[in-house]
């Protein structure tokens, strides 16, 4: 059932002018250099968890620290209001081991975690 719902959501997003871009992972090795820059241009990111385990999202603040955002169960999604220039880390464990970092863009976008 969750896969059907996800397919419907993805199809709706793909057909929408609001959310058409899938963000690419900028790489966990970049985390130490990343900081949020400003909160001028609002945007949104939908995180889709297609992995078999829960994922967690963390905003990288202005000092480079992770701030917990959400825990997303397998097959679920989470709508995150954010800003351009405010990177997000995704982890698959409570140990906070990075599996991807995503930099929001001006238009609405999606992140699919496998």
Backbone as XML, in Angstrom:
<?xml version="1.0"?>
<chain id="A" units="angstrom">
  <residue number="1" name="UNK">
    <atom name="N" x="0.817" y="-1.196" z="0.000"/>
    <atom name="CA" x="0.000" y="0.000" z="0.000"/>
    <atom name="C" x="0.867" y="1.269" z="0.000"/>
  </residue>
  <residue number="2" name="UNK">
    <atom name="N" x="1.942" y="1.259" z="0.824"/>
    <atom name="CA" x="2.809" y="2.437" z="0.882"/>
    <atom name="C" x="3.468" y="2.700" z="-0.462"/>
  </residue>
  <residue number="3" name="UNK">
    <atom name="N" x="3.823" y="1.626" z="-1.194"/>
    <atom name="CA" x="4.457" y="1.814" z="-2.508"/>
    <atom name="C" x="3.491" y="2.466" z="-3.489"/>
  </residue>
  <residue number="4" name="UNK">
    <atom name="N" x="2.221" y="2.101" z="-3.407"/>
    <atom name="CA" x="1.214" y="2.699" z="-4.282"/>
    <atom name="C" x="1.062" y="4.179" z="-3.955"/>
  </residue>
  <residue number="5" name="UNK">
    <atom name="N" x="1.005" y="4.494" z="-2.667"/>
    <atom name="CA" x="0.883" y="5.887" z="-2.254"/>
    <atom name="C" x="2.097" y="6.681" z="-2.709"/>
  </residue>
  <residue number="6" name="UNK">
    <atom name="N" x="3.282" y="6.120" z="-2.533"/>
    <atom name="CA" x="4.507" y="6.799" z="-2.965"/>
    <atom name="C" x="4.491" y="7.018" z="-4.474"/>
  </residue>
  <residue number="7" name="UNK">
    <atom name="N" x="4.072" y="6.025" z="-5.226"/>
    <atom name="CA" x="4.023" y="6.162" z="-6.677"/>
    <atom name="C" x="3.074" y="7.286" z="-7.082"/>
  </residue>
  <residue number="8" name="UNK">
    <atom name="N" x="1.952" y="7.395" z="-6.400"/>
    <atom name="CA" x="0.992" y="8.459" z="-6.697"/>
    <atom name="C" x="1.595" y="9.818" z="-6.361"/>
  </residue>
  <residue number="9" name="UNK">
    <atom name="N" x="2.264" y="9.920" z="-5.218"/>
    <atom name="CA" x="2.889" y="11.180" z="-4.819"/>
    <atom name="C" x="3.972" y="11.571" z="-5.808"/>
  </residue>
  <residue number="10" name="UNK">
    <atom name="N" x="4.831" y="10.620" z="-6.161"/>
    <atom name="CA" x="5.911" y="10.916" z="-7.110"/>
    <atom name="C" x="5.360" y="11.344" z="-8.465"/>
  </residue>
  <residue number="11" name="UNK">
    <atom name="N" x="4.292" y="10.692" z="-8.916"/>
    <atom name="CA" x="3.681" y="11.062" z="-10.190"/>
    <atom name="C" x="3.111" y="12.478" z="-10.126"/>
  </residue>
  <residue number="12" name="UNK">
    <atom name="N" x="2.478" y="12.804" z="-9.000"/>
    <atom name="CA" x="1.929" y="14.152" z="-8.841"/>
    <atom name="C" x="3.032" y="15.187" z="-8.816"/>
  </residue>
  <residue number="13" name="UNK">
    <atom name="N" x="4.113" y="14.891" z="-8.111"/>
    <atom name="CA" x="5.231" y="15.826" z="-8.052"/>
    <atom name="C" x="5.886" y="15.992" z="-9.413"/>
  </residue>
  <residue number="14" name="UNK">
    <atom name="N" x="6.020" y="14.901" z="-10.137"/>
    <atom name="CA" x="6.662" y="14.961" z="-11.449"/>
    <atom name="C" x="5.854" y="15.815" z="-12.414"/>
  </residue>
  <residue number="15" name="UNK">
    <atom name="N" x="4.533" y="15.791" z="-12.280"/>
    <atom name="CA" x="3.676" y="16.572" z="-13.154"/>
    <atom name="C" x="3.477" y="18.001" z="-12.695"/>
  </residue>
  <residue number="16" name="UNK">
    <atom name="N" x="3.984" y="18.331" z="-11.541"/>
    <atom name="CA" x="3.791" y="19.656" z="-10.961"/>
    <atom name="C" x="4.969" y="20.561" z="-11.284"/>
  </residue>
  <residue number="17" name="UNK">
    <atom name="N" x="4.678" y="21.829" z="-11.547"/>
    <atom name="CA" x="5.751" y="22.796" z="-11.758"/>
    <atom name="C" x="6.426" y="23.135" z="-10.439"/>
  </residue>
  <residue number="18" name="UNK">
    <atom name="N" x="5.779" y="22.812" z="-9.316"/>
    <atom name="CA" x="6.311" y="23.168" z="-8.009"/>
    <atom name="C" x="7.419" y="22.239" z="-7.550"/>
  </residue>
  <residue number="19" name="UNK">
    <atom name="N" x="7.339" y="20.970" z="-7.860"/>
    <atom name="CA" x="8.324" y="20.030" z="-7.330"/>
    <atom name="C" x="8.767" y="19.077" z="-8.417"/>
  </residue>
  <residue number="20" name="UNK">
    <atom name="N" x="9.824" y="19.431" z="-9.106"/>
    <atom name="CA" x="10.247" y="18.592" z="-10.212"/>
    <atom name="C" x="11.700" y="18.165" z="-10.130"/>
  </residue>
  <residue number="21" name="UNK">
    <atom name="N" x="12.447" y="18.674" z="-9.193"/>
    <atom name="CA" x="13.864" y="18.381" z="-9.140"/>
    <atom name="C" x="14.202" y="17.431" z="-8.000"/>
  </residue>
  <residue number="22" name="UNK">
    <atom name="N" x="14.954" y="16.372" z="-8.339"/>
    <atom name="CA" x="15.466" y="15.492" z="-7.299"/>
    <atom name="C" x="16.859" y="15.984" z="-6.934"/>
  </residue>
  <residue number="23" name="UNK">
    <atom name="N" x="17.050" y="16.285" z="-5.652"/>
    <atom name="CA" x="18.348" y="16.769" z="-5.201"/>
    <atom name="C" x="19.379" y="15.656" z="-5.243"/>
  </residue>
  <residue number="24" name="UNK">
    <atom name="N" x="20.596" y="16.005" z="-5.603"/>
    <atom name="CA" x="21.696" y="15.047" z="-5.644"/>
    <atom name="C" x="22.508" y="15.158" z="-4.363"/>
  </residue>
  <residue number="25" name="UNK">
    <atom name="N" x="23.026" y="14.034" z="-3.916"/>
    <atom name="CA" x="23.879" y="13.969" z="-2.737"/>
    <atom name="C" x="25.183" y="14.705" z="-3.020"/>
  </residue>
  <residue number="26" name="UNK">
    <atom name="N" x="25.530" y="15.679" z="-2.169"/>
    <atom name="CA" x="26.791" y="16.402" z="-2.356"/>
    <atom name="C" x="27.962" y="15.683" z="-1.702"/>
  </residue>
  <residue number="27" name="UNK">
    <atom name="N" x="27.676" y="14.611" z="-0.963"/>
    <atom name="CA" x="28.731" y="13.795" z="-0.374"/>
    <atom name="C" x="28.965" y="14.080" z="1.089"/>
  </residue>
  <residue number="28" name="UNK">
    <atom name="N" x="29.015" y="13.026" z="1.873"/>
    <atom name="CA" x="29.209" y="13.148" z="3.319"/>
    <atom name="C" x="30.561" y="13.759" z="3.672"/>
  </residue>
  <residue number="29" name="UNK">
    <atom name="N" x="31.541" y="13.600" z="2.812"/>
    <atom name="CA" x="32.869" y="14.152" z="3.088"/>
    <atom name="C" x="32.840" y="15.678" z="3.162"/>
  </residue>
  <residue number="30" name="UNK">
    <atom name="N" x="31.814" y="16.296" z="2.610"/>
    <atom name="CA" x="31.704" y="17.753" z="2.595"/>
    <atom name="C" x="31.122" y="18.320" z="3.895"/>
  </residue>
  <residue number="31" name="UNK">
    <atom name="N" x="30.640" y="17.466" z="4.791"/>
    <atom name="CA" x="29.897" y="17.957" z="5.954"/>
    <atom name="C" x="30.672" y="18.970" z="6.791"/>
  </residue>
  <residue number="32" name="UNK">
    <atom name="N" x="31.945" y="18.733" z="7.038"/>
    <atom name="CA" x="32.726" y="19.645" z="7.899"/>
    <atom name="C" x="32.859" y="21.053" z="7.312"/>
  </residue>
  <residue number="33" name="UNK">
    <atom name="N" x="32.733" y="21.174" z="5.988"/>
    <atom name="CA" x="32.859" y="22.479" z="5.348"/>
    <atom name="C" x="31.519" y="23.204" z="5.205"/>
  </residue>
  <residue number="34" name="UNK">
    <atom name="N" x="30.414" y="22.492" z="5.405"/>
    <atom name="CA" x="29.098" y="23.069" z="5.147"/>
    <atom name="C" x="28.536" y="23.819" z="6.345"/>
  </residue>
  <residue number="35" name="UNK">
    <atom name="N" x="27.845" y="24.894" z="6.049"/>
    <atom name="CA" x="27.128" y="25.707" z="7.030"/>
    <atom name="C" x="25.890" y="26.267" z="6.341"/>
  </residue>
  <residue number="36" name="UNK">
    <atom name="N" x="24.849" y="26.538" z="7.107"/>
    <atom name="CA" x="23.744" y="27.312" z="6.563"/>
    <atom name="C" x="24.231" y="28.740" z="6.405"/>
  </residue>
  <residue number="37" name="UNK">
    <atom name="N" x="23.851" y="29.378" z="5.302"/>
    <atom name="CA" x="24.360" y="30.708" z="5.002"/>
    <atom name="C" x="23.359" y="31.793" z="5.400"/>
  </residue>
  <residue number="38" name="UNK">
    <atom name="N" x="22.118" y="31.640" z="4.999"/>
    <atom name="CA" x="21.108" y="32.645" z="5.310"/>
    <atom name="C" x="19.734" y="31.984" z="5.282"/>
  </residue>
  <residue number="39" name="UNK">
    <atom name="N" x="18.723" y="32.748" z="5.583"/>
    <atom name="CA" x="17.347" y="32.258" z="5.509"/>
    <atom name="C" x="16.520" y="33.281" z="4.747"/>
  </residue>
  <residue number="40" name="UNK">
    <atom name="N" x="16.924" y="33.494" z="3.498"/>
    <atom name="CA" x="16.288" y="34.495" z="2.659"/>
    <atom name="C" x="15.275" y="33.867" z="1.709"/>
  </residue>
  <residue number="41" name="UNK">
    <atom name="N" x="15.693" y="32.843" z="0.969"/>
    <atom name="CA" x="14.836" y="32.233" z="-0.054"/>
    <atom name="C" x="14.223" y="30.953" z="0.477"/>
  </residue>
  <residue number="42" name="UNK">
    <atom name="N" x="12.940" y="30.998" z="0.797"/>
    <atom name="CA" x="12.231" y="29.822" z="1.314"/>
    <atom name="C" x="11.997" y="28.815" z="0.196"/>
  </residue>
  <residue number="43" name="UNK">
    <atom name="N" x="12.007" y="27.541" z="0.571"/>
    <atom name="CA" x="11.751" y="26.449" z="-0.364"/>
    <atom name="C" x="11.252" y="25.255" z="0.428"/>
  </residue>
  <residue number="44" name="UNK">
    <atom name="N" x="11.038" y="24.139" z="-0.234"/>
    <atom name="CA" x="10.648" y="22.925" z="0.471"/>
    <atom name="C" x="11.275" y="21.706" z="-0.184"/>
  </residue>
  <residue number="45" name="UNK">
    <atom name="N" x="11.493" y="20.705" z="0.666"/>
    <atom name="CA" x="12.053" y="19.431" z="0.224"/>
    <atom name="C" x="11.170" y="18.327" z="0.798"/>
  </residue>
  <residue number="46" name="UNK">
    <atom name="N" x="10.829" y="17.352" z="-0.044"/>
    <atom name="CA" x="10.114" y="16.175" z="0.428"/>
    <atom name="C" x="11.109" y="15.025" z="0.463"/>
  </residue>
  <residue number="47" name="UNK">
    <atom name="N" x="11.324" y="14.470" z="1.652"/>
    <atom name="CA" x="12.210" y="13.328" z="1.839"/>
    <atom name="C" x="11.374" y="12.052" z="1.746"/>
  </residue>
  <residue number="48" name="UNK">
    <atom name="N" x="11.745" y="11.135" z="0.846"/>
    <atom name="CA" x="11.082" y="9.840" z="0.690"/>
    <atom name="C" x="12.029" y="8.754" z="1.174"/>
  </residue>
  <residue number="49" name="UNK">
    <atom name="N" x="11.565" y="7.928" z="2.109"/>
    <atom name="CA" x="12.399" y="6.840" z="2.613"/>
    <atom name="C" x="12.027" y="5.540" z="1.910"/>
  </residue>
  <residue number="50" name="UNK">
    <atom name="N" x="12.851" y="5.135" z="0.962"/>
    <atom name="CA" x="12.653" y="3.863" z="0.259"/>
    <atom name="C" x="13.611" y="2.795" z="0.762"/>
  </residue>
  <residue number="51" name="UNK">
    <atom name="N" x="14.265" y="3.056" z="1.882"/>
    <atom name="CA" x="15.164" y="2.067" z="2.477"/>
    <atom name="C" x="14.371" y="1.172" z="3.427"/>
  </residue>
  <residue number="52" name="UNK">
    <atom name="N" x="14.937" y="0.040" z="3.832"/>
    <atom name="CA" x="14.230" y="-0.867" z="4.744"/>
    <atom name="C" x="14.331" y="-0.474" z="6.220"/>
  </residue>
  <residue number="53" name="UNK">
    <atom name="N" x="15.004" y="0.634" z="6.514"/>
    <atom name="CA" x="15.185" y="1.075" z="7.901"/>
    <atom name="C" x="14.777" y="2.543" z="8.031"/>
  </residue>
  <residue number="54" name="UNK">
    <atom name="N" x="14.468" y="2.990" z="9.244"/>
    <atom name="CA" x="14.152" y="4.412" z="9.426"/>
    <atom name="C" x="15.348" y="5.294" z="9.078"/>
  </residue>
  <residue number="55" name="UNK">
    <atom name="N" x="15.053" y="6.486" z="8.596"/>
    <atom name="CA" x="16.092" y="7.479" z="8.360"/>
    <atom name="C" x="15.799" y="8.690" z="9.232"/>
  </residue>
  <residue number="56" name="UNK">
    <atom name="N" x="16.835" y="9.483" z="9.455"/>
    <atom name="CA" x="16.688" y="10.736" z="10.192"/>
    <atom name="C" x="17.264" y="11.864" z="9.359"/>
  </residue>
  <residue number="57" name="UNK">
    <atom name="N" x="16.643" y="13.039" z="9.466"/>
    <atom name="CA" x="17.152" y="14.220" z="8.791"/>
    <atom name="C" x="17.672" y="15.202" z="9.834"/>
  </residue>
  <residue number="58" name="UNK">
    <atom name="N" x="18.737" y="15.911" z="9.445"/>
    <atom name="CA" x="19.343" y="16.918" z="10.315"/>
    <atom name="C" x="19.683" y="18.144" z="9.480"/>
  </residue>
  <residue number="59" name="UNK">
    <atom name="N" x="19.266" y="19.297" z="9.946"/>
    <atom name="CA" x="19.653" y="20.563" z="9.344"/>
    <atom name="C" x="21.055" y="20.909" z="9.824"/>
  </residue>
  <residue number="60" name="UNK">
    <atom name="N" x="21.912" y="21.377" z="8.924"/>
    <atom name="CA" x="23.232" y="21.864" z="9.317"/>
    <atom name="C" x="23.082" y="23.366" z="9.585"/>
  </residue>
  <residue number="61" name="UNK">
    <atom name="N" x="23.260" y="23.756" z="10.838"/>
    <atom name="CA" x="23.001" y="25.147" z="11.229"/>
    <atom name="C" x="24.136" y="26.090" z="10.810"/>
  </residue>
  <residue number="62" name="UNK">
    <atom name="N" x="24.069" y="27.323" z="11.281"/>
    <atom name="CA" x="25.025" y="28.363" z="10.889"/>
    <atom name="C" x="26.416" y="28.147" z="11.467"/>
  </residue>
  <residue number="63" name="UNK">
    <atom name="N" x="26.536" y="27.228" z="12.438"/>
    <atom name="CA" x="27.827" y="26.897" z="13.046"/>
    <atom name="C" x="28.353" y="25.539" z="12.576"/>
  </residue>
  <residue number="64" name="UNK">
    <atom name="N" x="27.613" y="24.898" z="11.656"/>
    <atom name="CA" x="28.020" y="23.595" z="11.149"/>
    <atom name="C" x="27.549" y="22.430" z="12.002"/>
  </residue>
  <residue number="65" name="UNK">
    <atom name="N" x="26.667" y="22.691" z="12.957"/>
    <atom name="CA" x="26.144" y="21.629" z="13.829"/>
    <atom name="C" x="24.867" y="21.041" z="13.258"/>
  </residue>
  <residue number="66" name="UNK">
    <atom name="N" x="24.682" y="19.758" z="13.509"/>
    <atom name="CA" x="23.446" y="19.085" z="13.103"/>
    <atom name="C" x="22.325" y="19.414" z="14.094"/>
  </residue>
  <residue number="67" name="UNK">
    <atom name="N" x="21.161" y="19.744" z="13.529"/>
    <atom name="CA" x="19.952" y="19.969" z="14.314"/>
    <atom name="C" x="18.912" y="18.973" z="13.803"/>
  </residue>
  <residue number="68" name="UNK">
    <atom name="N" x="18.414" y="18.114" z="14.714"/>
    <atom name="CA" x="17.470" y="17.063" z="14.317"/>
    <atom name="C" x="16.242" y="17.659" z="13.640"/>
  </residue>
  <residue number="69" name="UNK">
    <atom name="N" x="15.846" y="17.032" z="12.524"/>
    <atom name="CA" x="14.659" y="17.458" z="11.789"/>
    <atom name="C" x="13.504" y="16.497" z="11.940"/>
  </residue>
  <residue number="70" name="UNK">
    <atom name="N" x="13.705" y="15.244" z="11.486"/>
    <atom name="CA" x="12.613" y="14.272" z="11.508"/>
    <atom name="C" x="13.155" y="12.853" z="11.437"/>
  </residue>
  <residue number="71" name="UNK">
    <atom name="N" x="12.357" y="11.911" z="11.926"/>
    <atom name="CA" x="12.612" y="10.491" z="11.697"/>
    <atom name="C" x="11.519" y="9.995" z="10.774"/>
  </residue>
  <residue number="72" name="UNK">
    <atom name="N" x="11.924" y="9.308" z="9.711"/>
    <atom name="CA" x="10.990" y="8.877" z="8.675"/>
    <atom name="C" x="11.051" y="7.355" z="8.556"/>
  </residue>
  <residue number="73" name="UNK">
    <atom name="N" x="9.927" y="6.702" z="8.766"/>
    <atom name="CA" x="9.860" y="5.240" z="8.703"/>
    <atom name="C" x="9.993" y="4.752" z="7.256"/>
  </residue>
  <residue number="74" name="UNK">
    <atom name="N" x="10.389" y="3.494" z="7.083"/>
    <atom name="CA" x="10.476" y="2.929" z="5.726"/>
    <atom name="C" x="9.138" y="3.077" z="4.995"/>
  </residue>
  <residue number="75" name="UNK">
    <atom name="N" x="9.197" y="3.539" z="3.758"/>
    <atom name="CA" x="7.993" y="3.709" z="2.944"/>
    <atom name="C" x="7.269" y="5.015" z="3.159"/>
  </residue>
  <residue number="76" name="UNK">
    <atom name="N" x="7.683" y="5.807" z="4.136"/>
    <atom name="CA" x="7.025" y="7.079" z="4.423"/>
    <atom name="C" x="7.794" y="8.247" z="3.816"/>
  </residue>
  <residue number="77" name="UNK">
    <atom name="N" x="7.185" y="9.422" z="3.901"/>
    <atom name="CA" x="7.820" y="10.642" z="3.416"/>
    <atom name="C" x="7.611" y="11.752" z="4.441"/>
  </residue>
  <residue number="78" name="UNK">
    <atom name="N" x="8.374" y="12.828" z="4.273"/>
    <atom name="CA" x="8.273" y="13.962" z="5.180"/>
    <atom name="C" x="8.494" y="15.245" z="4.397"/>
  </residue>
  <residue number="79" name="UNK">
    <atom name="N" x="7.582" y="16.198" z="4.556"/>
    <atom name="CA" x="7.655" y="17.495" z="3.900"/>
    <atom name="C" x="8.397" y="18.460" z="4.810"/>
  </residue>
  <residue number="80" name="UNK">
    <atom name="N" x="9.516" y="19.016" z="4.333"/>
    <atom name="CA" x="10.339" y="19.901" z="5.144"/>
    <atom name="C" x="10.386" y="21.299" z="4.536"/>
  </residue>
  <residue number="81" name="UNK">
    <atom name="N" x="9.884" y="22.284" z="5.255"/>
    <atom name="CA" x="10.076" y="23.658" z="4.830"/>
    <atom name="C" x="11.486" y="24.063" z="5.246"/>
  </residue>
  <residue number="82" name="UNK">
    <atom name="N" x="12.181" y="24.736" z="4.356"/>
    <atom name="CA" x="13.576" y="25.085" z="4.611"/>
    <atom name="C" x="13.946" y="26.292" z="3.766"/>
  </residue>
  <residue number="83" name="UNK">
    <atom name="N" x="15.225" y="26.511" z="3.596"/>
    <atom name="CA" x="15.729" y="27.627" z="2.808"/>
    <atom name="C" x="16.849" y="27.152" z="1.892"/>
  </residue>
  <residue number="84" name="UNK">
    <atom name="N" x="16.983" y="27.858" z="0.756"/>
    <atom name="CA" x="18.144" y="27.652" z="-0.105"/>
    <atom name="C" x="19.371" y="27.995" z="0.751"/>
  </residue>
  <residue number="85" name="UNK">
    <atom name="N" x="20.446" y="27.314" z="0.553"/>
    <atom name="CA" x="21.694" y="27.506" z="1.312"/>
    <atom name="C" x="21.623" y="26.953" z="2.730"/>
  </residue>
  <residue number="86" name="UNK">
    <atom name="N" x="20.669" y="26.064" z="3.007"/>
    <atom name="CA" x="20.570" y="25.391" z="4.299"/>
    <atom name="C" x="20.656" y="23.887" z="4.049"/>
  </residue>
  <residue number="87" name="UNK">
    <atom name="N" x="21.847" y="23.277" z="4.151"/>
    <atom name="CA" x="22.023" y="21.860" z="3.824"/>
    <atom name="C" x="21.386" y="20.931" z="4.855"/>
  </residue>
  <residue number="88" name="UNK">
    <atom name="N" x="21.057" y="19.715" z="4.398"/>
    <atom name="CA" x="20.436" y="18.687" z="5.233"/>
    <atom name="C" x="21.230" y="17.393" z="5.140"/>
  </residue>
  <residue number="89" name="UNK">
    <atom name="N" x="21.470" y="16.762" z="6.290"/>
    <atom name="CA" x="22.145" y="15.468" z="6.381"/>
    <atom name="C" x="21.073" y="14.399" z="6.593"/>
  </residue>
  <residue number="90" name="UNK">
    <atom name="N" x="21.240" y="13.262" z="5.922"/>
    <atom name="CA" x="20.363" y="12.105" z="6.140"/>
    <atom name="C" x="21.207" y="10.980" z="6.716"/>
  </residue>
  <residue number="91" name="UNK">
    <atom name="N" x="20.681" y="10.339" z="7.764"/>
    <atom name="CA" x="21.337" y="9.180" z="8.366"/>
    <atom name="C" x="20.363" y="8.013" z="8.369"/>
  </residue>
  <residue number="92" name="UNK">
    <atom name="N" x="20.913" y="6.782" z="8.452"/>
    <atom name="CA" x="20.065" y="5.590" z="8.530"/>
    <atom name="C" x="20.105" y="4.943" z="9.902"/>
  </residue>
  <residue number="93" name="UNK">
    <atom name="N" x="20.834" y="5.514" z="10.819"/>
    <atom name="CA" x="20.936" y="4.907" z="12.140"/>
    <atom name="C" x="20.858" y="5.979" z="13.211"/>
  </residue>
  <residue number="94" name="UNK">
    <atom name="N" x="20.571" y="5.543" z="14.407"/>
    <atom name="CA" x="20.590" y="6.481" z="15.525"/>
    <atom name="C" x="22.012" y="6.886" z="15.871"/>
  </residue>
  <residue number="95" name="UNK">
    <atom name="N" x="22.999" y="6.187" z="15.307"/>
    <atom name="CA" x="24.402" y="6.537" z="15.521"/>
    <atom name="C" x="24.792" y="7.784" z="14.720"/>
  </residue>
  <residue number="96" name="UNK">
    <atom name="N" x="23.874" y="8.271" z="13.930"/>
    <atom name="CA" x="24.057" y="9.511" z="13.164"/>
    <atom name="C" x="25.123" y="9.423" z="12.084"/>
  </residue>
  <residue number="97" name="UNK">
    <atom name="N" x="25.325" y="8.235" z="11.509"/>
    <atom name="CA" x="26.298" y="8.069" z="10.432"/>
    <atom name="C" x="25.684" y="8.584" z="9.129"/>
  </residue>
  <residue number="98" name="UNK">
    <atom name="N" x="26.333" y="9.544" z="8.516"/>
    <atom name="CA" x="25.835" y="10.193" z="7.303"/>
    <atom name="C" x="25.724" y="9.195" z="6.143"/>
  </residue>
  <residue number="99" name="UNK">
    <atom name="N" x="24.599" y="9.263" z="5.432"/>
    <atom name="CA" x="24.452" y="8.512" z="4.182"/>
    <atom name="C" x="24.244" y="9.450" z="3.001"/>
  </residue>
  <residue number="100" name="UNK">
    <atom name="N" x="24.056" y="10.752" z="3.282"/>
    <atom name="CA" x="23.893" y="11.721" z="2.206"/>
    <atom name="C" x="23.680" y="13.117" z="2.747"/>
  </residue>
  <residue number="101" name="UNK">
    <atom name="N" x="24.106" y="14.106" z="1.948"/>
    <atom name="CA" x="23.883" y="15.509" z="2.285"/>
    <atom name="C" x="23.257" y="16.173" z="1.066"/>
  </residue>
  <residue number="102" name="UNK">
    <atom name="N" x="22.225" y="16.969" z="1.324"/>
    <atom name="CA" x="21.450" y="17.554" z="0.242"/>
    <atom name="C" x="21.316" y="19.060" z="0.441"/>
  </residue>
  <residue number="103" name="UNK">
    <atom name="N" x="21.578" y="19.799" z="-0.637"/>
    <atom name="CA" x="21.529" y="21.259" z="-0.608"/>
    <atom name="C" x="20.262" y="21.717" z="-1.325"/>
  </residue>
  <residue number="104" name="UNK">
    <atom name="N" x="19.281" y="22.277" z="-0.604"/>
    <atom name="CA" x="18.037" y="22.724" z="-1.250"/>
    <atom name="C" x="18.279" y="23.786" z="-2.322"/>
  </residue>
  <residue number="105" name="UNK">
    <atom name="N" x="17.374" y="23.803" z="-3.283"/>
    <atom name="CA" x="17.417" y="24.774" z="-4.377"/>
    <atom name="C" x="16.136" y="25.607" z="-4.324"/>
  </residue>
  <residue number="106" name="UNK">
    <atom name="N" x="16.048" y="26.618" z="-5.169"/>
    <atom name="CA" x="14.931" y="27.567" z="-5.113"/>
    <atom name="C" x="13.577" y="26.914" z="-5.365"/>
  </residue>
  <residue number="107" name="UNK">
    <atom name="N" x="13.501" y="25.972" z="-6.291"/>
    <atom name="CA" x="12.217" y="25.318" z="-6.526"/>
    <atom name="C" x="12.045" y="24.124" z="-5.594"/>
  </residue>
  <residue number="108" name="UNK">
    <atom name="N" x="10.798" y="23.756" z="-5.365"/>
    <atom name="CA" x="10.505" y="22.578" z="-4.538"/>
    <atom name="C" x="11.209" y="21.367" z="-5.114"/>
  </residue>
  <residue number="109" name="UNK">
    <atom name="N" x="11.664" y="20.486" z="-4.241"/>
    <atom name="CA" x="12.424" y="19.337" z="-4.715"/>
    <atom name="C" x="12.180" y="18.122" z="-3.831"/>
  </residue>
  <residue number="110" name="UNK">
    <atom name="N" x="12.755" y="17.000" z="-4.263"/>
    <atom name="CA" x="12.601" y="15.756" z="-3.532"/>
    <atom name="C" x="13.958" y="15.117" z="-3.274"/>
  </residue>
  <residue number="111" name="UNK">
    <atom name="N" x="13.999" y="14.296" z="-2.228"/>
    <atom name="CA" x="15.163" y="13.453" z="-1.917"/>
    <atom name="C" x="14.611" y="12.050" z="-1.735"/>
  </residue>
  <residue number="112" name="UNK">
    <atom name="N" x="15.140" y="11.078" z="-2.466"/>
    <atom name="CA" x="14.733" y="9.696" z="-2.326"/>
    <atom name="C" x="15.921" y="8.920" z="-1.745"/>
  </residue>
  <residue number="113" name="UNK">
    <atom name="N" x="15.707" y="8.327" z="-0.582"/>
    <atom name="CA" x="16.751" y="7.559" z="0.093"/>
    <atom name="C" x="16.465" y="6.083" z="-0.100"/>
  </residue>
  <residue number="114" name="UNK">
    <atom name="N" x="17.425" y="5.350" z="-0.664"/>
    <atom name="CA" x="17.255" y="3.913" z="-0.923"/>
    <atom name="C" x="17.967" y="3.082" z="0.128"/>
  </residue>
</chain>
